[in-house]
Amino acid sequence: MQEYHQFARRIGLIGATNLLISLSGLILLPILTKTLPIEDYGTYVQITVTIGLFPGVVMLGLPYTMVRFLAAAKSREEIQEGYYSIAGITILSAGLASIALFLLAEPIAVALFDGRTTVTRILALVVFLECMNLLQYNYFRTFQQIKRYSSLLFLKTCLQLISVAALVLAGYGIFGAAVGLLVTNLVLFLVMGILIVSEIGVAIPGFRNLREYLSFGIPTVPGNLSSWVVNSSDRYVIALFLGNAYVGYYSPGYSLGHIINMFIAPLSFMLPAVLSKHYDDGNLKDVKTVLSYSMKYFLALAIPSAVGLSLLSRPLLTILSTPEIAEQGYLITPFMALSGLLFGLYAIIAQILVLEKKTGITGTIWIVAAVLNLGLNIIFVPRIGIMGAA
């Protein structure tokens, strides 16, 4: 029973952190929408969407692999070998992706970022740091250092809010917003790197378990890419058919409905490490108990929140953005809230497949969902606008 109480306290801590993150986004929303032209705000949304694309693909599923394989590691040498093997591959893959983005900045900027080549080159640096930071965050997740993890998320949230808002309000526009993202990620990279090295030291890995890591992680890449397609590719489709201004109209309503995901975020963070430990120790009863309580917790919070956000969408968006954005996008929120509710149920149920190391099944599920989502976006967005994406 004490273990379940500890699990609940950790869920509460992560939940409070994610609440802060969600609120920070709402704080930043009026600053961006009321300061930047709608096209520039749409470009900022495209930047954040692109940042979310790269880690799930170029990191080869290795952060999640670390959680699954190192959660039960005991010796310092075993931890060093696993962590630095994964870090070495991540540096190589993320570095190559960032270099490619930097070299192709001009055509990519024309296609996605209103021709802002300098901003795209800054984005290339942000992408590399984002990948490395995700790896380092997962180190603390793996070993359930929840207070440290939450503190680092809090630091990132505050730094990003302050740096982006300050530079935008100072008149640097979308360029300032991109620089703010770069500064935030650089500071986090240095802080987390120092903490990890001070804890486990530095070692040259032998890559002894690399084949096993990759065989677990790579099958998750199609799922990661498909997850991004389902959650974020609509912004690309809207920009392609309607322009970045309509991305600006669409995103606030999407973000408001997406608040539902803050209830599943702590569970997605905690469950892999906790369930893996119980499962590997043969405690199937504890696995079932944790899953049952997790489902009850999520539904108790998500259902009333989805209803409330749907009913209050227009007045909330009017306060947080502009009347024009609220009028264009308030109907997006109910669709996103319902989507968040369904996704939360999936995220809990899918933990069973992870425990069985059947990540290929989840990958297939996401591929089917991505093809369906992208196809419907291409069909509906040109015909009924941003409501088609919702």
One Martini backbone bead per residue (centre of mass of N, CA, C, O) as a GRO file, in nm:
protein
  390
    1MET     BB    1   0.057   0.063  -0.020
    2GLN     BB    2   0.298   0.259  -0.005
    3GLU     BB    3   0.367   0.238  -0.306
    4TYR     BB    4   0.102   0.369  -0.407
    5HIS     BB    5   0.141   0.637  -0.263
    6GLN     BB    6   0.401   0.710  -0.408
    7PHE     BB    7   0.283   0.703  -0.690
    8ALA     BB    8   0.069   0.926  -0.638
    9ARG     BB    9   0.270   1.150  -0.565
   10ARG     BB   10   0.417   1.150  -0.836
   11ILE     BB   11   0.175   1.211  -1.008
   12GLY     BB   12   0.114   1.483  -0.871
   13LEU     BB   13   0.382   1.621  -0.943
   14ILE     BB   14   0.361   1.592  -1.250
   15GLY     BB   15   0.083   1.723  -1.275
   16ALA     BB   16   0.166   2.003  -1.168
   17THR     BB   17   0.377   2.054  -1.387
   18ASN     BB   18   0.179   2.031  -1.632
   19LEU     BB   19   0.001   2.262  -1.544
   20LEU     BB   20   0.217   2.477  -1.570
   21ILE     BB   21   0.274   2.434  -1.869
   22SER     BB   22  -0.011   2.500  -1.967
   23LEU     BB   23  -0.021   2.788  -1.847
   24SER     BB   24   0.221   2.901  -2.002
   25GLY     BB   25   0.085   2.880  -2.277
   26LEU     BB   26  -0.147   3.079  -2.202
   27ILE     BB   27   0.041   3.319  -2.142
   28LEU     BB   28   0.180   3.328  -2.430
   29LEU     BB   29  -0.055   3.359  -2.626
   30PRO     BB   30  -0.130   3.670  -2.599
   31ILE     BB   31   0.151   3.775  -2.669
   32LEU     BB   32   0.159   3.662  -2.959
   33THR     BB   33  -0.130   3.738  -3.080
   34LYS     BB   34  -0.103   4.063  -2.985
   35THR     BB   35   0.193   4.117  -3.134
   36LEU     BB   36   0.170   3.940  -3.371
   37PRO     BB   37   0.114   3.853  -3.660
   38ILE     BB   38  -0.068   3.594  -3.774
   39GLU     BB   39   0.160   3.481  -3.955
   40ASP     BB   40   0.381   3.470  -3.731
   41TYR     BB   41   0.230   3.286  -3.542
   42GLY     BB   42   0.213   3.054  -3.745
   43THR     BB   43   0.522   3.018  -3.761
   44TYR     BB   44   0.566   2.944  -3.466
   45VAL     BB   45   0.398   2.689  -3.477
   46GLN     BB   46   0.575   2.549  -3.692
   47ILE     BB   47   0.825   2.533  -3.518
   48THR     BB   48   0.708   2.355  -3.287
   49VAL     BB   49   0.623   2.123  -3.472
   50THR     BB   50   0.910   2.058  -3.580
   51ILE     BB   51   1.040   1.993  -3.310
   52GLY     BB   52   0.845   1.741  -3.264
   53LEU     BB   53   0.946   1.559  -3.504
   54PHE     BB   54   1.251   1.469  -3.471
   55PRO     BB   55   1.286   1.289  -3.213
   56GLY     BB   56   1.092   1.047  -3.303
   57VAL     BB   57   1.299   0.973  -3.542
   58VAL     BB   58   1.624   1.022  -3.487
   59MET     BB   59   1.625   0.850  -3.198
   60LEU     BB   60   1.515   0.546  -3.241
   61GLY     BB   61   1.367   0.501  -2.952
   62LEU     BB   62   1.585   0.534  -2.708
   63PRO     BB   63   1.452   0.668  -2.463
   64TYR     BB   64   1.245   0.435  -2.416
   65THR     BB   65   1.458   0.214  -2.394
   66MET     BB   66   1.586   0.313  -2.134
   67VAL     BB   67   1.341   0.272  -1.955
   68ARG     BB   68   1.309  -0.040  -2.008
   69PHE     BB   69   1.630  -0.138  -1.947
   70LEU     BB   70   1.732   0.063  -1.686
   71ALA     BB   71   1.533   0.053  -1.439
   72ALA     BB   72   1.690  -0.222  -1.310
   73ALA     BB   73   1.954  -0.106  -1.270
   74LYS     BB   74   2.241  -0.115  -1.042
   75SER     BB   75   2.504  -0.057  -1.166
   76ARG     BB   76   2.719   0.180  -1.276
   77GLU     BB   77   2.824   0.034  -1.531
   78GLU     BB   78   2.548  -0.030  -1.659
   79ILE     BB   79   2.455   0.262  -1.682
   80GLN     BB   80   2.686   0.374  -1.851
   81GLU     BB   81   2.659   0.188  -2.093
   82GLY     BB   82   2.366   0.257  -2.166
   83TYR     BB   83   2.372   0.568  -2.179
   84TYR     BB   84   2.627   0.614  -2.373
   85SER     BB   85   2.522   0.451  -2.607
   86ILE     BB   86   2.269   0.623  -2.659
   87ALA     BB   87   2.411   0.898  -2.680
   88GLY     BB   88   2.592   0.839  -2.926
   89ILE     BB   89   2.364   0.785  -3.130
   90THR     BB   90   2.217   1.055  -3.091
   91ILE     BB   91   2.438   1.245  -3.183
   92LEU     BB   92   2.454   1.136  -3.470
   93SER     BB   93   2.154   1.156  -3.567
   94ALA     BB   94   2.094   1.453  -3.478
   95GLY     BB   95   2.331   1.585  -3.627
   96LEU     BB   96   2.252   1.508  -3.917
   97ALA     BB   97   1.971   1.641  -3.915
   98SER     BB   98   2.067   1.933  -3.850
   99ILE     BB   99   2.251   1.971  -4.093
  100ALA     BB  100   2.035   1.932  -4.308
  101LEU     BB  101   1.856   2.169  -4.215
  102PHE     BB  102   2.070   2.389  -4.249
  103LEU     BB  103   2.136   2.342  -4.560
  104LEU     BB  104   1.799   2.348  -4.625
  105ALA     BB  105   1.675   2.622  -4.527
  106GLU     BB  106   1.565   2.773  -4.774
  107PRO     BB  107   1.344   2.576  -4.888
  108ILE     BB  108   1.203   2.530  -4.614
  109ALA     BB  109   1.126   2.825  -4.562
  110VAL     BB  110   0.942   2.858  -4.809
  111ALA     BB  111   0.741   2.620  -4.733
  112LEU     BB  112   0.699   2.695  -4.392
  113PHE     BB  113   0.850   3.009  -4.305
  114ASP     BB  114   0.817   3.258  -4.497
  115GLY     BB  115   1.139   3.271  -4.579
  116ARG     BB  116   1.297   3.216  -4.293
  117THR     BB  117   1.618   3.129  -4.282
  118THR     BB  118   1.735   3.207  -4.005
  119VAL     BB  119   1.522   3.062  -3.838
  120THR     BB  120   1.586   2.779  -3.955
  121ARG     BB  121   1.880   2.766  -3.846
  122ILE     BB  122   1.802   2.784  -3.552
  123LEU     BB  123   1.626   2.530  -3.556
  124ALA     BB  124   1.858   2.327  -3.601
  125LEU     BB  125   1.978   2.371  -3.315
  126VAL     BB  126   1.727   2.306  -3.150
  127VAL     BB  127   1.691   2.013  -3.239
  128PHE     BB  128   1.946   1.897  -3.114
  129LEU     BB  129   1.887   1.985  -2.820
  130GLU     BB  130   1.615   1.844  -2.793
  131CYS     BB  131   1.723   1.556  -2.817
  132MET     BB  132   1.922   1.565  -2.578
  133ASN     BB  133   1.712   1.647  -2.363
  134LEU     BB  134   1.530   1.402  -2.387
  135LEU     BB  135   1.740   1.202  -2.294
  136GLN     BB  136   1.792   1.334  -2.013
  137TYR     BB  137   1.509   1.318  -1.904
  138ASN     BB  138   1.503   0.997  -1.924
  139TYR     BB  139   1.696   0.945  -1.699
  140PHE     BB  140   1.510   1.046  -1.465
  141ARG     BB  141   1.278   0.861  -1.540
  142THR     BB  142   1.409   0.583  -1.511
  143PHE     BB  143   1.501   0.659  -1.188
  144GLN     BB  144   1.270   0.823  -1.046
  145GLN     BB  145   1.350   1.149  -1.043
  146ILE     BB  146   1.100   1.350  -0.989
  147LYS     BB  147   1.196   1.616  -0.864
  148ARG     BB  148   1.411   1.676  -1.074
  149TYR     BB  149   1.234   1.663  -1.322
  150SER     BB  150   1.032   1.884  -1.236
  151SER     BB  151   1.241   2.111  -1.202
  152LEU     BB  152   1.334   2.110  -1.499
  153LEU     BB  153   1.059   2.174  -1.623
  154PHE     BB  154   1.023   2.438  -1.475
  155LEU     BB  155   1.272   2.575  -1.591
  156LYS     BB  156   1.191   2.557  -1.886
  157THR     BB  157   0.926   2.711  -1.869
  158CYS     BB  158   1.041   2.979  -1.762
  159LEU     BB  159   1.255   3.034  -1.978
  160GLN     BB  160   1.066   3.032  -2.223
  161LEU     BB  161   0.870   3.248  -2.134
  162ILE     BB  162   1.073   3.479  -2.087
  163SER     BB  163   1.241   3.481  -2.353
  164VAL     BB  164   1.016   3.500  -2.562
  165ALA     BB  165   0.857   3.739  -2.446
  166ALA     BB  166   1.086   3.948  -2.430
  167LEU     BB  167   1.167   3.948  -2.736
  168VAL     BB  168   0.890   4.016  -2.852
  169LEU     BB  169   0.836   4.279  -2.682
  170ALA     BB  170   1.114   4.411  -2.797
  171GLY     BB  171   1.073   4.359  -3.133
  172TYR     BB  172   1.189   4.067  -3.265
  173GLY     BB  173   0.984   3.864  -3.301
  174ILE     BB  174   1.033   3.564  -3.451
  175PHE     BB  175   1.336   3.572  -3.399
  176GLY     BB  176   1.317   3.598  -3.089
  177ALA     BB  177   1.163   3.334  -3.042
  178ALA     BB  178   1.387   3.147  -3.150
  179VAL     BB  179   1.608   3.238  -2.953
  180GLY     BB  180   1.457   3.157  -2.695
  181LEU     BB  181   1.459   2.853  -2.757
  182LEU     BB  182   1.767   2.821  -2.770
  183VAL     BB  183   1.843   2.918  -2.485
  184THR     BB  184   1.678   2.716  -2.326
  185ASN     BB  185   1.814   2.452  -2.439
  186LEU     BB  186   2.104   2.518  -2.358
  187VAL     BB  187   2.069   2.536  -2.054
  188LEU     BB  188   1.948   2.252  -2.012
  189PHE     BB  189   2.185   2.090  -2.127
  190LEU     BB  190   2.394   2.180  -1.914
  191VAL     BB  191   2.251   2.107  -1.651
  192MET     BB  192   2.194   1.803  -1.707
  193GLY     BB  193   2.482   1.718  -1.772
  194ILE     BB  194   2.601   1.779  -1.493
  195LEU     BB  195   2.417   1.594  -1.325
  196ILE     BB  196   2.487   1.323  -1.463
  197VAL     BB  197   2.796   1.324  -1.434
  198SER     BB  198   2.792   1.352  -1.117
  199GLU     BB  199   2.651   1.060  -1.087
  200ILE     BB  200   2.812   0.859  -1.324
  201GLY     BB  201   2.998   0.992  -1.498
  202VAL     BB  202   3.254   0.895  -1.730
  203ALA     BB  203   3.222   0.697  -2.038
  204ILE     BB  204   3.316   0.443  -2.261
  205PRO     BB  205   3.141   0.273  -2.473
  206GLY     BB  206   3.071  -0.068  -2.608
  207PHE     BB  207   2.792  -0.139  -2.738
  208ARG     BB  208   2.672  -0.425  -2.640
  209ASN     BB  209   2.333  -0.353  -2.652
  210LEU     BB  210   2.250  -0.221  -2.926
  211ARG     BB  211   2.078  -0.430  -3.073
  212GLU     BB  212   1.855  -0.447  -2.857
  213TYR     BB  213   1.780  -0.151  -2.855
  214LEU     BB  214   1.707  -0.125  -3.161
  215SER     BB  215   1.493  -0.356  -3.170
  216PHE     BB  216   1.305  -0.186  -2.981
  217GLY     BB  217   1.311   0.116  -3.100
  218ILE     BB  218   1.263   0.120  -3.413
  219PRO     BB  219   0.956   0.020  -3.415
  220THR     BB  220   0.868   0.313  -3.288
  221VAL     BB  221   0.908   0.517  -3.520
  222PRO     BB  222   0.647   0.492  -3.685
  223GLY     BB  223   0.477   0.572  -3.439
  224ASN     BB  224   0.602   0.850  -3.392
  225LEU     BB  225   0.544   0.964  -3.671
  226SER     BB  226   0.240   0.907  -3.663
  227SER     BB  227   0.183   1.077  -3.414
  228TRP     BB  228   0.264   1.341  -3.548
  229VAL     BB  229   0.062   1.332  -3.776
  230VAL     BB  230  -0.190   1.331  -3.596
  231ASN     BB  231  -0.106   1.595  -3.409
  232SER     BB  232   0.058   1.803  -3.649
  233SER     BB  233   0.012   1.792  -3.971
  234ASP     BB  234  -0.224   1.992  -3.998
  235ARG     BB  235  -0.049   2.248  -4.008
  236TYR     BB  236   0.080   2.184  -4.283
  237VAL     BB  237  -0.182   2.160  -4.448
  238ILE     BB  238  -0.289   2.441  -4.390
  239ALA     BB  239  -0.045   2.595  -4.506
  240LEU     BB  240  -0.063   2.479  -4.795
  241PHE     BB  241  -0.377   2.566  -4.853
  242LEU     BB  242  -0.411   2.855  -4.659
  243GLY     BB  243  -0.187   2.930  -4.463
  244ASN     BB  244  -0.043   3.068  -4.173
  245ALA     BB  245  -0.290   3.221  -4.069
  246TYR     BB  246  -0.465   2.957  -4.019
  247VAL     BB  247  -0.278   2.845  -3.808
  248GLY     BB  248  -0.339   3.077  -3.609
  249TYR     BB  249  -0.647   3.011  -3.581
  250TYR     BB  250  -0.619   2.701  -3.493
  251SER     BB  251  -0.419   2.667  -3.244
  252PRO     BB  252  -0.571   2.775  -2.988
  253GLY     BB  253  -0.803   2.566  -2.992
  254TYR     BB  254  -0.619   2.325  -2.978
  255SER     BB  255  -0.470   2.395  -2.712
  256LEU     BB  256  -0.718   2.398  -2.529
  257GLY     BB  257  -0.805   2.098  -2.581
  258HIS     BB  258  -0.510   1.980  -2.505
  259ILE     BB  259  -0.524   1.992  -2.190
  260ILE     BB  260  -0.611   1.700  -2.137
  261ASN     BB  261  -0.310   1.581  -2.157
  262MET     BB  262  -0.219   1.652  -1.861
  263PHE     BB  263  -0.347   1.385  -1.735
  264ILE     BB  264  -0.159   1.172  -1.900
  265ALA     BB  265   0.139   1.256  -1.866
  266PRO     BB  266   0.214   1.129  -1.586
  267LEU     BB  267   0.151   0.839  -1.678
  268SER     BB  268   0.345   0.822  -1.922
  269PHE     BB  269   0.592   0.866  -1.738
  270MET     BB  270   0.552   0.639  -1.503
  271LEU     BB  271   0.455   0.354  -1.608
  272PRO     BB  272   0.697   0.218  -1.750
  273ALA     BB  273   0.883   0.189  -1.498
  274VAL     BB  274   0.683   0.063  -1.295
  275LEU     BB  275   0.578  -0.179  -1.467
  276SER     BB  276   0.849  -0.305  -1.539
  277LYS     BB  277   0.930  -0.385  -1.254
  278HIS     BB  278   0.687  -0.568  -1.187
  279TYR     BB  279   0.702  -0.754  -1.435
  280ASP     BB  280   1.002  -0.855  -1.398
  281ASP     BB  281   0.913  -0.966  -1.096
  282GLY     BB  282   0.610  -1.106  -1.132
  283ASN     BB  283   0.382  -0.866  -1.055
  284LEU     BB  284   0.074  -0.878  -1.186
  285LYS     BB  285  -0.112  -0.756  -0.974
  286ASP     BB  286   0.026  -0.477  -0.968
  287VAL     BB  287  -0.021  -0.407  -1.260
  288LYS     BB  288  -0.334  -0.409  -1.251
  289THR     BB  289  -0.368  -0.197  -1.028
  290VAL     BB  290  -0.229   0.042  -1.166
  291LEU     BB  291  -0.410   0.047  -1.420
  292SER     BB  292  -0.681   0.091  -1.276
  293TYR     BB  293  -0.616   0.359  -1.129
  294SER     BB  294  -0.536   0.517  -1.381
  295MET     BB  295  -0.810   0.511  -1.523
  296LYS     BB  296  -0.977   0.651  -1.301
  297TYR     BB  297  -0.821   0.912  -1.283
  298PHE     BB  298  -0.853   1.008  -1.574
  299LEU     BB  299  -1.166   1.009  -1.603
  300ALA     BB  300  -1.231   1.199  -1.359
  301LEU     BB  301  -1.086   1.449  -1.514
  302ALA     BB  302  -1.148   1.447  -1.828
  303ILE     BB  303  -1.454   1.464  -1.868
  304PRO     BB  304  -1.524   1.742  -1.733
  305SER     BB  305  -1.310   1.903  -1.893
  306ALA     BB  306  -1.422   1.859  -2.179
  307VAL     BB  307  -1.693   1.995  -2.130
  308GLY     BB  308  -1.596   2.275  -2.030
  309LEU     BB  309  -1.419   2.356  -2.275
  310SER     BB  310  -1.644   2.341  -2.488
  311LEU     BB  311  -1.838   2.560  -2.358
  312LEU     BB  312  -1.579   2.788  -2.313
  313SER     BB  313  -1.419   2.854  -2.570
  314ARG     BB  314  -1.487   3.142  -2.669
  315PRO     BB  315  -1.425   3.315  -2.412
  316LEU     BB  316  -1.135   3.212  -2.373
  317LEU     BB  317  -1.022   3.303  -2.653
  318THR     BB  318  -1.085   3.603  -2.619
  319ILE     BB  319  -0.890   3.642  -2.378
  320LEU     BB  320  -0.620   3.490  -2.500
  321SER     BB  321  -0.658   3.654  -2.767
  322THR     BB  322  -0.880   3.715  -3.022
  323PRO     BB  323  -1.180   3.764  -3.167
  324GLU     BB  324  -1.097   3.644  -3.440
  325ILE     BB  325  -0.988   3.374  -3.337
  326ALA     BB  326  -1.239   3.286  -3.181
  327GLU     BB  327  -1.433   3.280  -3.427
  328GLN     BB  328  -1.257   3.072  -3.598
  329GLY     BB  329  -1.172   2.845  -3.335
  330TYR     BB  330  -1.389   2.738  -3.116
  331LEU     BB  331  -1.472   2.454  -3.261
  332ILE     BB  332  -1.202   2.298  -3.209
  333THR     BB  333  -1.202   2.218  -2.904
  334PRO     BB  334  -1.403   1.974  -2.884
  335PHE     BB  335  -1.238   1.784  -3.065
  336MET     BB  336  -0.977   1.788  -2.887
  337ALA     BB  337  -1.099   1.686  -2.623
  338LEU     BB  338  -1.195   1.413  -2.731
  339SER     BB  339  -0.918   1.320  -2.831
  340GLY     BB  340  -0.780   1.327  -2.551
  341LEU     BB  341  -0.956   1.110  -2.421
  342LEU     BB  342  -0.885   0.876  -2.617
  343PHE     BB  343  -0.577   0.889  -2.585
  344GLY     BB  344  -0.563   0.821  -2.284
  345LEU     BB  345  -0.672   0.533  -2.310
  346TYR     BB  346  -0.451   0.430  -2.493
  347ALA     BB  347  -0.196   0.491  -2.315
  348ILE     BB  348  -0.272   0.275  -2.103
  349ILE     BB  349  -0.320   0.016  -2.272
  350ALA     BB  350  -0.032   0.016  -2.424
  351GLN     BB  351   0.146  -0.086  -2.184
  352ILE     BB  352   0.111  -0.390  -2.237
  353LEU     BB  353   0.281  -0.400  -2.499
  354VAL     BB  354   0.543  -0.300  -2.374
  355LEU     BB  355   0.586  -0.530  -2.171
  356GLU     BB  356   0.589  -0.743  -2.424
  357LYS     BB  357   0.757  -0.605  -2.661
  358LYS     BB  358   0.513  -0.505  -2.882
  359THR     BB  359   0.588  -0.239  -3.069
  360GLY     BB  360   0.481  -0.318  -3.354
  361ILE     BB  361   0.180  -0.278  -3.294
  362THR     BB  362   0.179   0.024  -3.228
  363GLY     BB  363   0.297   0.106  -3.498
  364THR     BB  364   0.061   0.007  -3.674
  365ILE     BB  365  -0.160   0.177  -3.549
  366TRP     BB  366  -0.027   0.455  -3.622
  367ILE     BB  367  -0.013   0.421  -3.925
  368VAL     BB  368  -0.312   0.403  -3.978
  369ALA     BB  369  -0.388   0.672  -3.843
  370ALA     BB  370  -0.207   0.854  -4.022
  371VAL     BB  371  -0.326   0.792  -4.298
  372LEU     BB  372  -0.610   0.880  -4.225
  373ASN     BB  373  -0.550   1.168  -4.131
  374LEU     BB  374  -0.403   1.280  -4.381
  375GLY     BB  375  -0.622   1.216  -4.587
  376LEU     BB  376  -0.851   1.386  -4.451
  377ASN     BB  377  -0.706   1.655  -4.459
  378ILE     BB  378  -0.674   1.673  -4.771
  379ILE     BB  379  -0.984   1.664  -4.820
  380PHE     BB  380  -1.109   1.887  -4.605
  381VAL     BB  381  -0.946   2.155  -4.593
  382PRO     BB  382  -1.017   2.273  -4.883
  383ARG     BB  383  -1.339   2.264  -4.816
  384ILE     BB  384  -1.362   2.344  -4.468
  385GLY     BB  385  -1.101   2.396  -4.345
  386ILE     BB  386  -1.015   2.383  -4.011
  387MET     BB  387  -1.247   2.185  -3.949
  388GLY     BB  388  -1.121   1.948  -4.106
  389ALA     BB  389  -0.886   1.901  -3.908
  390ALA     BB  390  -1.073   1.853  -3.652
   0.00000   0.00000   0.00000
